[in-house]
Amino acid sequence: MQKIQLDHWIHSEHSERYQIPKIFVIGCADLSQYMLAVEYKHRIETIKQGEDPIHYNSLEQVKEALYRLGIHKAYLRLHNAYDECGSESACGYSDIELALPKLH
């Protein structure tokens, strides 16, 4: 999903029952960068600018980008790249709610 599409989706007119989409910050155990993603139709779509996913070098950069988008809730999804011998039924990731700055 393009970043501009996400921005329009979040800030367009919605009914009272509307819930903002679930936003994820994706990080792997062996990577030093993070990407943004959104849950759309029960799938995770990375946020892109042009053809490439947007990468951030720190969680602070991610938090600043989320703040500028007006997002007040996101989850850090950490994939365990080293869990090769784990059970097939075990989840290969964990989600942690991020503490984001409050919007004014």
DSSP file (Angstrom, degrees, kcal/mol; ACC not computed):
  #  RESIDUE AA STRUCTURE BP1 BP2  ACC     N-H-->O    O-->H-N    N-H-->O    O-->H-N    TCO  KAPPA ALPHA  PHI   PSI    X-CA   Y-CA   Z-CA
    1    1 A M              0   0    0      0, 0.0    47,-2.9     0, 0.0     2,-0.1   0.000 360.0 360.0 360.0 136.6    0.0    0.0    0.0
    2    2 A Q  B  >  -a   48   0A   0     45,-0.2     4,-1.9     1,-0.1     3,-0.4  -0.459 360.0-123.4 -73.2 146.2    1.3    3.4   -0.9
    3    3 A K  H  > S+     0   0    0     45,-2.6     4,-2.3     1,-0.2     5,-0.1   0.879 113.0  54.4 -57.6 -40.4    1.9    5.9    2.0
    4    4 A I  H  > S+     0   0    0     44,-0.2     4,-2.3     1,-0.2    -1,-0.2   0.858 105.7  53.2 -64.7 -34.9   -0.4    8.4    0.5
    5    5 A Q  H  > S+     0   0    0     -3,-0.4     4,-2.5     2,-0.2    -1,-0.2   0.918 109.2  48.5 -65.0 -43.0   -3.2    5.8    0.3
    6    6 A L  H  X S+     0   0    0     -4,-1.9     4,-2.5     2,-0.2     5,-0.2   0.922 110.4  51.6 -61.4 -44.4   -2.8    5.1    4.0
    7    7 A D  H  X S+     0   0    0     -4,-2.3     4,-1.9     1,-0.2    -2,-0.2   0.921 112.6  44.8 -59.8 -46.2   -2.9    8.8    4.8
    8    8 A H  H  X S+     0   0    0     -4,-2.3     4,-0.9     1,-0.2    -1,-0.2   0.897 112.5  52.7 -64.9 -40.4   -6.1    9.2    2.9
    9    9 A W  H >< S+     0   0    0     -4,-2.5     3,-0.5     1,-0.2    -2,-0.2   0.919 112.3  44.1 -61.2 -46.1   -7.6    6.1    4.4
   10   10 A I  H 3< S+     0   0    0     -4,-2.5    -1,-0.2     1,-0.2    -2,-0.2   0.872 119.7  40.4 -68.7 -38.0   -6.9    7.2    8.0
   11   11 A H  H 3< S+     0   0    0     -4,-1.9    -1,-0.2    -5,-0.2    -2,-0.2   0.338  91.2 103.1-100.2   7.1   -8.1   10.8    7.5
   12   12 A S  S << S-     0   0    0     -4,-0.9     2,-0.2    -3,-0.5    -3,-0.0  -0.354  86.0 -77.6 -82.6 169.8  -11.2   10.4    5.4
   13   13 A E        +     0   0    0     -2,-0.1     2,-0.3     1,-0.0    -1,-0.1  -0.454  57.7 177.5 -67.8 135.3  -14.8   10.6    6.7
   14   14 A H        -     0   0    0     -2,-0.2     2,-0.0    -3,-0.1    -4,-0.0  -0.929  30.4-103.2-137.1 160.2  -15.9    7.5    8.5
   15   15 A S    >   -     0   0    0     -2,-0.3     3,-1.2     1,-0.1    -1,-0.0  -0.275  42.8-101.8 -73.7 169.6  -18.9    6.3   10.4
   16   16 A E  T 3  S+     0   0    0      1,-0.3    -1,-0.1    -2,-0.0    -2,-0.0   0.792 121.6  57.1 -64.9 -27.7  -18.9    6.2   14.2
   17   17 A R  T 3  S+     0   0    0      2,-0.1    -1,-0.3     0, 0.0    -2,-0.0   0.583  81.0 120.8 -78.9 -10.1  -18.3    2.4   14.2
   18   18 A Y    <   -     0   0    0     -3,-1.2     2,-0.4     1,-0.0    -4,-0.1  -0.252  46.5-161.3 -60.3 137.1  -15.1    2.8   12.1
   19   19 A Q        -     0   0    0      3,-0.0     3,-0.1     0, 0.0    -2,-0.1  -0.980  25.2-112.8-118.5 135.1  -11.9    1.5   13.7
   20   20 A I        -     0   0    0     -2,-0.4     3,-0.1     1,-0.1   -10,-0.1  -0.329  45.2 -96.3 -61.3 144.7   -8.5    2.7   12.4
   21   21 A P        -     0   0    0      0, 0.0     2,-0.4     0, 0.0    -1,-0.1  -0.244  42.7 -97.6 -63.0 153.7   -6.6   -0.1   10.7
   22   22 A K        -     0   0    0     17,-0.3    17,-2.5    -3,-0.1     2,-0.4  -0.611  41.1-153.6 -74.9 124.2   -4.0   -2.0   12.7
   23   23 A I  E     -C   38   0B   0     -2,-0.4    52,-2.4    50,-0.4     2,-0.4  -0.841   9.3-164.2-104.5 134.6   -0.6   -0.6   12.0
   24   24 A F  E     -Cd  37  75B   0     13,-3.3    13,-2.5    -2,-0.4     2,-0.6  -0.918  17.7-151.4-120.1 145.2    2.5   -2.7   12.4
   25   25 A V  E     -Cd  36  76B   0     50,-3.1    52,-3.2    -2,-0.4     2,-0.5  -0.980  27.4-149.2-107.9 117.0    6.2   -1.8   12.7
   26   26 A I  E     +Cd  35  77B   0      9,-3.2     9,-1.8    -2,-0.6     2,-0.3  -0.765  25.1 162.9 -97.6 128.2    8.0   -4.8   11.3
   27   27 A G  E     - d   0  78B   0     50,-2.5    52,-2.0    -2,-0.5     2,-0.3  -0.998  21.9-149.0-140.8 143.9   11.5   -5.7   12.5
   28   28 A C  E >   - d   0  79B   0      5,-0.5     3,-1.5    -2,-0.3    52,-0.1  -0.802  27.4-117.5-110.4 155.7   13.5   -8.9   12.3
   29   29 A A  T 3  S+     0   0    0     50,-1.3    51,-0.1    -2,-0.3    -1,-0.1   0.800 115.7  42.4 -60.2 -29.5   16.0  -10.3   14.7
   30   30 A D  T 3  S+     0   0    0      2,-0.0     2,-0.3    -3,-0.0    -1,-0.3   0.312 101.4  84.7-103.5   9.7   18.8  -10.0   12.2
   31   31 A L    <   -     0   0    0     -3,-1.5     0, 0.0     2,-0.1     0, 0.0  -0.827  56.2-158.6-112.1 151.2   17.9   -6.6   10.7
   32   32 A S  S    S+     0   0    0     -2,-0.3     2,-0.3    -5,-0.1    -1,-0.1   0.259  74.2  72.8-106.0   9.8   18.8   -3.1   11.9
   33   33 A Q        -     0   0    0     -5,-0.1    -5,-0.5    25,-0.0     2,-0.3  -0.817  64.5-147.1-122.6 163.8   15.9   -1.4   10.0
   34   34 A Y  E     - E   0  56B   0     22,-2.4    22,-2.4    -2,-0.3     2,-0.3  -0.914   6.1-159.4-127.9 153.4   12.2   -1.3   10.4
   35   35 A M  E     -CE  26  55B   0     -9,-1.8    -9,-3.2    -2,-0.3     2,-0.3  -0.927  17.8-124.1-128.1 155.7    9.2   -1.1    8.0
   36   36 A L  E     +C   25   0B   0     18,-0.6    11,-2.7    -2,-0.3     2,-0.3  -0.764  31.6 173.6 -96.1 147.5    5.6    0.1    8.4
   37   37 A A  E     -CF  24  46B   0    -13,-2.5   -13,-3.3    -2,-0.3     2,-0.4  -0.973  17.4-148.4-147.7 159.5    2.8   -2.2    7.5
   38   38 A V  E     -CF  23  45B   0      7,-2.5     7,-2.9    -2,-0.3     2,-0.6  -0.973  22.9-118.5-130.8 145.1   -1.0   -2.1    7.8
   39   39 A E  E     + F   0  44B   0    -17,-2.5     2,-0.4    -2,-0.4   -17,-0.3  -0.749  40.6 171.1 -83.3 120.9   -3.5   -4.9    8.2
   40   40 A Y  E >   - F   0  43B   0      3,-3.2     3,-0.9    -2,-0.6    -2,-0.0  -0.974  66.7 -14.4-137.1 118.6   -5.8   -4.9    5.2
   41   41 A K  T 3  S-     0   0    0     -2,-0.4    -1,-0.1     1,-0.2     3,-0.1   0.907 128.2 -54.2  53.2  46.1   -8.3   -7.7    4.5
   42   42 A H  T 3  S+     0   0    0      1,-0.2     2,-0.3    -3,-0.0    -1,-0.2   0.697 121.2 102.0  63.9  22.7   -6.6   -9.9    7.1
   43   43 A R  E <  S-F   40   0B   0     -3,-0.9    -3,-3.2    -5,-0.1     2,-0.6  -0.938  74.3-118.0-129.9 155.8   -3.3   -9.6    5.4
   44   44 A I  E     -F   39   0B   0     -2,-0.3     2,-0.5    -5,-0.2    -5,-0.2  -0.851  29.0-169.3 -96.4 121.0   -0.2   -7.5    6.2
   45   45 A E  E     -F   38   0B   0     -7,-2.9    -7,-2.5    -2,-0.6     2,-0.1  -0.943  18.6-130.6-111.3 125.4    0.6   -4.9    3.5
   46   46 A T  E     -F   37   0B   0     -2,-0.5     2,-0.5    -9,-0.2    -9,-0.3  -0.430  23.9-116.1 -71.2 150.0    3.9   -3.0    3.7
   47   47 A I        -     0   0    0    -11,-2.7     7,-2.2     7,-0.2   -11,-0.3  -0.762  40.2-171.0 -89.3 128.6    3.8    0.7    3.3
   48   48 A K  E     -aB   2  53A   0    -47,-2.9   -45,-2.6    -2,-0.5     2,-0.5  -0.804  28.9-152.5-121.2 158.1    5.6    1.9    0.2
   49   49 A Q  E >  S- B   0  52A   0      3,-2.3     3,-1.0    -2,-0.3     2,-0.4  -0.948  84.0 -33.3-125.4 108.0    6.8    5.1   -1.4
   50   50 A G  T 3  S-     0   0    0     -2,-0.5    -2,-0.1     1,-0.2   -47,-0.0  -0.686 125.2 -29.6  76.2-132.4    6.9    4.3   -5.1
   51   51 A E  T 3  S+     0   0    0     -2,-0.4    -1,-0.2    -3,-0.1   -49,-0.0   0.598 122.6  78.5 -92.7 -13.0    7.8    0.7   -5.7
   52   52 A D  E <  S-B   49   0A   0     -3,-1.0    -3,-2.3     1,-0.1     3,-0.0  -0.767  81.5-113.3-106.7 142.1   10.0    0.3   -2.6
   53   53 A P  E     -B   48   0A   0      0, 0.0     2,-0.4     0, 0.0    -5,-0.3  -0.370  39.6-109.4 -62.1 147.4    9.0   -0.3    1.1
   54   54 A I        -     0   0    0     -7,-2.2   -18,-0.6   -18,-0.2     2,-0.4  -0.689  36.3-159.7 -82.4 129.7    9.8    2.6    3.4
   55   55 A H  E     -E   35   0B   0     -2,-0.4     2,-0.4   -20,-0.1   -20,-0.2  -0.864   6.6-162.8-111.9 145.7   12.7    1.7    5.8
   56   56 A Y  E     -E   34   0B   0    -22,-2.4   -22,-2.4    -2,-0.4     3,-0.1  -0.962  15.6-147.2-125.4 144.5   13.6    3.4    9.0
   57   57 A N  S    S+     0   0    0     -2,-0.4     2,-0.3   -24,-0.2    -1,-0.1   0.596  79.9  18.2 -88.0 -12.1   16.9    3.1   10.9
   58   58 A S  S  > S-     0   0    0    -24,-0.1     4,-1.6     1,-0.1   -24,-0.1  -0.981  73.4-114.1-152.4 161.9   15.4    3.4   14.4
   59   59 A L  H  > S+     0   0    0     -2,-0.3     4,-2.8     1,-0.2     5,-0.2   0.821 115.6  60.9 -66.8 -30.6   12.2    3.1   16.3
   60   60 A E  H  > S+     0   0    0      2,-0.2     4,-2.2     1,-0.2    -1,-0.2   0.909 103.4  49.4 -63.2 -41.2   12.4    6.8   17.1
   61   61 A Q  H  > S+     0   0    0      2,-0.2     4,-2.1     1,-0.2    -1,-0.2   0.898 111.4  50.1 -62.9 -39.8   12.2    7.6   13.3
   62   62 A V  H  X S+     0   0    0     -4,-1.6     4,-2.6     2,-0.2    -2,-0.2   0.935 109.4  50.5 -63.2 -46.8    9.2    5.2   13.1
   63   63 A K  H  X S+     0   0    0     -4,-2.8     4,-2.3     1,-0.2    -2,-0.2   0.891 109.8  50.7 -60.4 -40.5    7.5    6.9   16.0
   64   64 A E  H  X S+     0   0    0     -4,-2.2     4,-2.2     2,-0.2    -1,-0.2   0.911 110.9  48.8 -62.9 -42.6    8.0   10.3   14.4
   65   65 A A  H  X S+     0   0    0     -4,-2.1     4,-1.6     2,-0.2    -2,-0.2   0.906 111.7  48.9 -64.9 -41.9    6.6    9.1   11.1
   66   66 A L  H  X>S+     0   0    0     -4,-2.6     5,-2.6     2,-0.2     4,-0.6   0.897 110.0  52.2 -63.9 -40.5    3.5    7.6   12.8
   67   67 A Y  H ><5S+     0   0    0     -4,-2.3     3,-1.1     1,-0.2    -2,-0.2   0.918 108.1  50.8 -61.1 -44.7    3.0   10.8   14.7
   68   68 A R  H 3<5S+     0   0    0     -4,-2.2    -1,-0.2     1,-0.3    -2,-0.2   0.825 109.0  52.1 -64.1 -30.9    3.1   12.8   11.4
   69   69 A L  H 3<5S-     0   0    0     -4,-1.6    -1,-0.3    -5,-0.2    -2,-0.2   0.591 117.2-115.4 -78.7 -10.8    0.5   10.5    9.9
   70   70 A G  T <<5 +     0   0    0     -3,-1.1     2,-0.5    -4,-0.6    -3,-0.2   0.719  64.2 148.9  83.4  21.7   -1.8   11.0   13.0
   71   71 A I      < +     0   0    0     -5,-2.6    -1,-0.3    -6,-0.1    -2,-0.1  -0.785  23.0 177.8 -93.0 127.9   -1.5    7.4   14.1
   72   72 A H        +     0   0    0     -2,-0.5     2,-0.3     1,-0.2    28,-0.3   0.407  65.2  46.6-110.9   0.7   -1.8    6.9   17.9
   73   73 A K        +     0   0    0     -7,-0.1   -50,-0.4    26,-0.1     2,-0.3  -0.971  60.4 150.9-146.7 129.3   -1.6    3.2   18.2
   74   74 A A        -     0   0    0     24,-0.4    24,-2.7    -2,-0.3     2,-0.4  -0.972  30.7-131.5-151.4 162.1    0.8    0.7   16.5
   75   75 A Y  E     -dG  24  97B   0    -52,-2.4   -50,-3.1    -2,-0.3     2,-0.7  -0.964  12.6-136.1-123.7 134.2    2.4   -2.7   17.2
   76   76 A L  E     -dG  25  96B   0     20,-3.6    20,-2.3    -2,-0.4     2,-0.7  -0.794  21.5-159.5 -85.4 118.3    6.0   -3.7   16.9
   77   77 A R  E     -dG  26  95B   0    -52,-3.2   -50,-2.5    -2,-0.7     2,-0.6  -0.893   6.7-168.0-104.4 112.1    6.1   -7.1   15.2
   78   78 A L  E     -dG  27  94B   0     16,-2.6    16,-1.9    -2,-0.7     2,-0.4  -0.885   6.3-153.8-103.6 122.7    9.3   -8.9   15.8
   79   79 A H  E     -dG  28  93B   0    -52,-2.0   -50,-1.3    -2,-0.6     2,-1.1  -0.765  13.3-135.5 -93.2 139.3   10.0  -12.0   13.8
   80   80 A N    >   +     0   0    0     12,-2.2     3,-1.2    -2,-0.4   -52,-0.1  -0.781  24.8 177.5 -96.1  94.2   12.3  -14.7   15.2
   81   81 A A  T 3  S+     0   0    0     -2,-1.1    -1,-0.2     1,-0.2     3,-0.0   0.637  77.1  57.7 -71.3 -13.6   14.6  -15.5   12.3
   82   82 A Y  T 3  S+     0   0    0      1,-0.2     2,-1.5    -3,-0.1     3,-0.4   0.414  75.5  96.8 -99.2   2.3   16.5  -17.9   14.5
   83   83 A D    X   +     0   0    0     -3,-1.2     3,-0.5     1,-0.2    -1,-0.2  -0.431  38.6 137.5 -91.1  62.7   13.6  -20.2   15.5
   84   84 A E  T 3  S+     0   0    0     -2,-1.5    -1,-0.2     1,-0.2    -2,-0.1   0.754  71.8  46.0 -77.8 -25.4   14.3  -22.8   12.8
   85   85 A C  T 3  S+     0   0    0     -3,-0.4    -1,-0.2     2,-0.0     3,-0.1   0.290  87.6 120.7-102.7   9.7   13.7  -25.8   15.1
   86   86 A G  S <  S-     0   0    0     -3,-0.5     2,-0.1     1,-0.1     6,-0.0  -0.157  74.5 -81.1 -70.6 167.5   10.5  -24.5   16.7
   87   87 A S    >   -     0   0    0      1,-0.1     3,-0.9     4,-0.1    -1,-0.1  -0.373  32.8-126.8 -66.3 145.5    7.2  -26.2   16.6
   88   88 A E  T 3  S+     0   0    0      1,-0.2    -1,-0.1    -3,-0.1     4,-0.1   0.799 111.1  53.4 -65.0 -28.6    5.1  -25.7   13.4
   89   89 A S  T 3  S+     0   0    0      2,-0.1    -1,-0.2     0, 0.0     2,-0.1   0.635  88.8 100.9 -82.0 -13.3    2.2  -24.6   15.5
   90   90 A A  S <  S-     0   0    0     -3,-0.9     2,-0.3     1,-0.1    -4,-0.0  -0.445  82.2-111.3 -73.4 145.3    4.3  -21.9   17.3
   91   91 A C        -     0   0    0     -2,-0.1    -1,-0.1     1,-0.1    -2,-0.1  -0.595  16.7-146.9 -76.5 133.5    3.9  -18.4   16.1
   92   92 A G  S    S+     0   0    0     -2,-0.3   -12,-2.2    -4,-0.1     2,-0.3   0.276  77.1  37.1 -86.3  11.9    7.1  -17.1   14.4
   93   93 A Y  E     -G   79   0B   0    -14,-0.2     2,-0.3   -12,-0.0   -14,-0.2  -0.953  65.2-142.8-151.0 167.9    6.6  -13.6   15.6
   94   94 A S  E     -G   78   0B   0    -16,-1.9   -16,-2.6    -2,-0.3     2,-0.5  -0.997  13.2-142.8-137.1 143.6    5.4  -11.5   18.6
   95   95 A D  E     -G   77   0B   0     -2,-0.3     2,-0.4   -18,-0.2   -18,-0.2  -0.903  16.0-175.7-108.1 131.3    3.5   -8.2   18.7
   96   96 A I  E     -G   76   0B   0    -20,-2.3   -20,-3.6    -2,-0.5     2,-0.2  -0.994  28.9-120.1-126.7 127.1    4.2   -5.6   21.3
   97   97 A E  E     -G   75   0B   0     -2,-0.4     2,-0.3   -22,-0.2   -22,-0.2  -0.487  31.3-133.1 -67.7 131.5    2.2   -2.4   21.5
   98   98 A L        -     0   0    0    -24,-2.7     2,-0.9    -2,-0.2   -24,-0.4  -0.614   9.6-124.3 -85.3 143.2    4.4    0.7   21.0
   99   99 A A        -     0   0    0     -2,-0.3   -26,-0.1   -26,-0.1   -36,-0.0  -0.799  39.2-174.3 -84.1 110.3    4.3    3.7   23.3
  100  100 A L        -     0   0    0     -2,-0.9     3,-0.1   -28,-0.3   -28,-0.1  -0.761  30.9 -95.1-107.5 152.9    3.6    6.5   20.9
  101  101 A P        -     0   0    0      0, 0.0     2,-0.2     0, 0.0    -1,-0.1  -0.357  47.6-106.2 -62.5 145.0    3.5   10.2   21.6
  102  102 A K        -     0   0    0      1,-0.1     2,-0.2     2,-0.0   -30,-0.0  -0.483  31.8-120.4 -72.6 141.3    0.0   11.6   22.3
  103  103 A L              0   0    0     -2,-0.2    -1,-0.1     1,-0.1   -31,-0.0  -0.569 360.0 360.0 -80.8 145.9   -1.6   13.6   19.6
  104  104 A H              0   0    0     -2,-0.2    -1,-0.1     0, 0.0    -2,-0.0   0.459 360.0 360.0 -81.8 360.0   -2.6   17.2   20.4
